[in-house]
Amino acid sequence: MGLDRDKRPIDAMGSSAGHCLWTGILDEDKAAVVARRLVGPELFSGWGVRTLATSTVGYNPLSYQVGSVWPHDNAIVASGLMRYGFVAEAQQVIGGMLDAAASFGGRLPELFAGFDRDEFDFPVSYPSSCSPQAWAAATPLMFLRTLLRFEPWIPAGRVRLAPALLPSMGRLRVEGVPLLGARCTIDVDGEETKVSGLPSEVDLVLEPRPALGGPG
């Protein structure tokens, strides 16, 4: 997390641990502990993962970076959870953020306050949050890729696709997905997944990406 003025590691728990899952640098034997903490009550507000845990000295739900909730940060966390196979946890984060988006009129802001959902039945706005903002606007696209477990690896001629949609979702159809100069359509209906428009030189693998070892 950082060093204090005496160069000692700060004993703090924050959302940045989820970035370690996203990059794949975390050993698999430690991943379950990180996943459990990310969706535990100290970090997960019910709307999203806080930048800093409520148990940490300096936590402030109305701060810019030490207790607030950032949509783009949650997109990275959810992607990391899904990468390591923590499907329910990734869905929990994405579901909370989509509920928050509904309260913001369908537009996720730059950030919002880290108050618990049990305390307020709506996500509390951060006073000077930008809306729209580019990385917040990109968040739903990363959520979509995460739920589809869509992983193109063009140099190897391979695309992985293993949808794990939210339980509340029915059929999902995504059109115009750019891939190697083509435009693909992805259809998910229950357990059935179809892809049309895939370039002939690309193989479709209906399995999730391995947690470690590169794009796989």
C-alpha positions as CSV (number, residue, x, y, z in Angstrom):
1,M,0.0,0.0,0.0
2,G,2.8,2.4,0.9
3,L,5.5,3.5,3.4
4,D,5.1,5.7,6.4
5,R,7.5,8.6,7.2
6,D,10.0,6.1,8.8
7,K,9.8,3.9,5.6
8,R,7.9,1.2,7.3
9,P,5.2,-0.7,5.3
10,I,1.7,0.6,6.0
11,D,-0.5,-2.1,7.5
12,A,-3.7,-1.2,5.5
13,M,-6.3,-3.0,3.5
14,G,-7.6,-1.5,0.2
15,S,-9.0,-2.2,-3.2
16,S,-5.5,-2.3,-4.7
17,A,-5.2,-5.9,-3.6
18,G,-7.8,-6.6,-6.4
19,H,-5.4,-5.2,-8.9
20,C,-3.0,-8.0,-8.0
21,L,-5.6,-10.5,-9.1
22,W,-6.2,-8.6,-12.3
23,T,-2.6,-8.7,-13.3
24,G,-2.2,-12.3,-12.3
25,I,0.8,-11.7,-10.0
26,L,-0.8,-13.1,-6.9
27,D,0.0,-16.7,-5.9
28,E,-3.0,-18.9,-6.2
29,D,-2.7,-20.1,-2.6
30,K,-3.2,-16.5,-1.4
31,A,-6.0,-15.6,-3.8
32,A,-8.9,-16.9,-1.7
33,V,-7.9,-14.7,1.2
34,V,-7.8,-11.6,-1.0
35,A,-11.1,-12.4,-2.6
36,R,-12.8,-13.0,0.7
37,R,-11.5,-9.6,2.0
38,L,-12.5,-7.7,-1.1
39,V,-16.2,-8.7,-0.7
40,G,-16.2,-8.6,3.1
41,P,-17.9,-5.9,5.0
42,E,-14.8,-3.8,5.7
43,L,-14.2,-3.2,2.0
44,F,-17.5,-3.9,0.2
45,S,-20.0,-1.3,0.8
46,G,-22.9,-3.0,-0.8
47,W,-22.5,-0.8,-3.8
48,G,-18.9,-1.5,-4.6
49,V,-15.4,-2.1,-3.1
50,R,-14.0,0.9,-1.1
51,T,-10.5,2.2,-1.8
52,L,-9.7,1.7,1.9
53,A,-11.2,-0.6,4.5
54,T,-13.4,0.8,7.3
55,S,-11.1,-0.8,9.9
56,T,-8.0,1.1,8.6
57,V,-6.7,4.3,10.3
58,G,-7.5,7.2,8.1
59,Y,-10.7,5.7,6.5
60,N,-13.1,8.4,5.4
61,P,-16.1,7.5,3.2
62,L,-16.2,11.0,1.8
63,S,-12.5,11.1,0.9
64,Y,-11.1,11.1,-2.6
65,Q,-9.0,8.0,-2.3
66,V,-9.2,6.6,1.3
67,G,-12.6,5.1,1.6
68,S,-14.7,6.2,-1.4
69,V,-15.8,3.9,-4.2
70,W,-14.4,4.2,-7.7
71,P,-16.3,2.5,-10.6
72,H,-13.2,1.9,-12.7
73,D,-11.4,0.5,-9.7
74,N,-14.2,-1.9,-9.2
75,A,-14.1,-3.0,-12.8
76,I,-10.4,-4.0,-12.3
77,V,-11.3,-5.8,-9.1
78,A,-14.2,-7.7,-10.6
79,S,-12.1,-8.7,-13.6
80,G,-9.3,-10.0,-11.2
81,L,-11.8,-12.0,-9.2
82,M,-13.2,-13.6,-12.3
83,R,-9.8,-14.3,-13.6
84,Y,-9.0,-16.4,-10.5
85,G,-12.3,-18.2,-10.7
86,F,-14.2,-16.3,-8.0
87,V,-17.3,-16.0,-10.1
88,A,-19.8,-15.3,-7.3
89,E,-17.5,-12.6,-5.8
90,A,-17.1,-10.9,-9.2
91,Q,-20.8,-11.0,-9.8
92,Q,-21.4,-9.5,-6.3
93,V,-19.1,-6.5,-7.2
94,I,-20.7,-6.0,-10.6
95,G,-24.2,-6.4,-9.3
96,G,-23.6,-3.7,-6.6
97,M,-22.1,-1.3,-9.2
98,L,-25.0,-1.8,-11.6
99,D,-27.4,-1.0,-8.8
100,A,-25.5,2.1,-8.0
101,A,-25.6,3.0,-11.7
102,A,-29.4,2.8,-11.7
103,S,-29.4,5.3,-8.8
104,F,-27.2,7.7,-10.8
105,G,-29.6,7.6,-13.8
106,G,-27.6,5.0,-15.7
107,R,-24.4,7.0,-15.6
108,L,-21.6,6.0,-13.3
109,P,-19.7,8.9,-11.8
110,E,-16.0,9.3,-11.3
111,L,-16.5,8.1,-7.7
112,F,-19.0,8.1,-4.9
113,A,-19.0,7.9,-1.1
114,G,-18.1,4.7,0.7
115,F,-21.0,4.7,3.1
116,D,-22.5,1.3,3.7
117,R,-25.6,0.3,1.8
118,D,-27.3,-0.7,5.2
119,E,-26.8,2.9,6.3
120,F,-28.2,4.6,3.2
121,D,-30.4,2.9,0.6
122,F,-28.8,4.9,-2.2
123,P,-25.2,5.6,-3.1
124,V,-24.2,8.9,-1.6
125,S,-22.6,11.3,-4.2
126,Y,-19.1,12.6,-3.8
127,P,-19.3,16.5,-3.8
128,S,-16.9,17.2,-6.7
129,S,-17.2,13.9,-8.7
130,C,-16.9,14.3,-12.5
131,S,-19.8,12.9,-14.5
132,P,-19.4,11.9,-17.2
133,Q,-15.8,10.8,-17.0
134,A,-14.0,8.6,-19.4
135,W,-12.8,5.7,-17.2
136,A,-16.1,5.6,-15.4
137,A,-17.9,5.5,-18.7
138,A,-15.7,2.6,-19.8
139,T,-16.5,0.6,-16.6
140,P,-19.7,-1.1,-18.0
141,L,-17.7,-2.3,-21.0
142,M,-15.2,-4.0,-18.8
143,F,-18.0,-5.5,-16.7
144,L,-19.5,-6.9,-19.9
145,R,-16.2,-8.4,-20.9
146,T,-15.7,-9.8,-17.4
147,L,-19.2,-11.5,-17.3
148,L,-18.6,-12.9,-20.8
149,R,-15.1,-14.0,-19.8
150,F,-14.2,-12.8,-23.3
151,E,-10.4,-13.1,-23.8
152,P,-9.1,-12.7,-27.4
153,W,-5.5,-13.7,-28.0
154,I,-5.0,-12.9,-31.6
155,P,-1.3,-13.8,-32.0
156,A,-2.2,-17.4,-31.0
157,G,-5.4,-17.3,-33.2
158,R,-7.6,-18.0,-30.2
159,V,-10.6,-16.4,-28.4
160,R,-11.8,-17.7,-25.1
161,L,-15.5,-17.2,-24.2
162,A,-17.1,-18.7,-21.1
163,P,-20.1,-16.5,-20.0
164,A,-20.9,-16.2,-16.3
165,L,-23.7,-13.7,-16.4
166,L,-25.5,-12.4,-13.3
167,P,-28.3,-14.6,-12.1
168,S,-30.8,-11.8,-12.9
169,M,-29.8,-11.6,-16.5
170,G,-31.7,-13.5,-19.2
171,R,-30.5,-13.6,-22.8
172,L,-27.6,-11.3,-23.7
173,R,-26.7,-10.3,-27.3
174,V,-23.7,-8.2,-28.1
175,E,-23.3,-7.0,-31.7
176,G,-20.4,-5.4,-33.6
177,V,-17.6,-6.7,-31.5
178,P,-14.4,-5.8,-33.4
179,L,-12.0,-8.7,-33.9
180,L,-9.2,-9.0,-36.5
181,G,-10.9,-6.6,-38.9
182,A,-14.3,-8.4,-38.6
183,R,-17.4,-7.6,-36.5
184,C,-18.7,-10.4,-34.3
185,T,-22.0,-11.1,-32.6
186,I,-22.2,-12.9,-29.3
187,D,-25.4,-14.5,-28.2
188,V,-25.8,-16.0,-24.7
189,D,-29.1,-17.7,-23.8
190,G,-28.9,-19.7,-20.6
191,E,-26.3,-22.4,-21.1
192,E,-26.1,-21.9,-24.8
193,T,-23.5,-19.6,-26.3
194,K,-23.2,-18.7,-30.0
195,V,-20.7,-16.5,-31.9
196,S,-21.2,-15.4,-35.5
197,G,-18.9,-13.4,-37.7
198,L,-15.7,-14.9,-36.2
199,P,-12.7,-14.7,-38.6
200,S,-11.9,-18.2,-40.0
201,E,-8.3,-17.9,-38.7
202,V,-9.5,-17.6,-35.1
203,D,-10.4,-20.6,-33.0
204,L,-13.2,-20.3,-30.4
205,V,-12.5,-21.9,-27.0
206,L,-15.5,-22.1,-24.7
207,E,-13.5,-22.3,-21.5
208,P,-12.3,-19.6,-19.1
209,R,-8.8,-18.2,-19.2
210,P,-6.3,-19.9,-16.8
211,A,-5.7,-17.7,-13.8
212,L,-1.9,-17.7,-14.2
213,G,0.5,-18.2,-17.1
214,G,-0.4,-15.4,-19.5
215,P,-3.4,-15.1,-21.8
216,G,-3.7,-18.8,-22.3
